[in-house]
């Protein structure tokens, strides 16, 4: 049973960039003609495989996550269907799965540094998204460990702009989706839109 161990959809906010013409609505998929040497963004490598392609049966222990494919299919919980001789399901067994030794940063999320470490930026019920623009536009080299979503960093690179046929002054609409929760209680669902410029994203002094 694949499940995101850090519950990024619930407490964090996911950013999906798209330009006005919608010519590249799938530009940020795992595969595609626009994907180039992007290990830094996606974490993809020869060791990054979905759970069902693991070379050996998984055990309930701590392990590293090689990339986004493994992250999105990571089994932090496991289900086993119990059937009879006719193939009918009679019940289900539920058990804990693996734990992540060191969590891979989701390329769609912005991260901020705090006293307890670096964690995804969360939506807040009483705070508009733009008030956290200093975090979701944070340059990777700021020294704190926080950073903008890797997808936005990828978008602002000169090689990506050339592939897209756009310039650093192109305005991109970034849709942000997320849930605001209090532990296990979901308080609200929110969608916001911000405007992003590659010229700002690539500026280390932003």
Secondary structure, DSSP 8 states (H G I E B T S, - for coil): ----TT-HHHHS-EEEEE-TT-TTTTTTSSSSTT--S-HHHH---TT---GGG-SS---SSEE---SHHHHHT--SEEEEEEE-TTS-EEEEEEEE--EESS----TTS-EEEETTEEEE---BTTB-GGGGHHHHT--GGGSSS-B--HHHHHHHSHHHHHHHT--TT-EEEEEEEEEEEETTEEEEEEEEEEEEEHHHHT-TT-
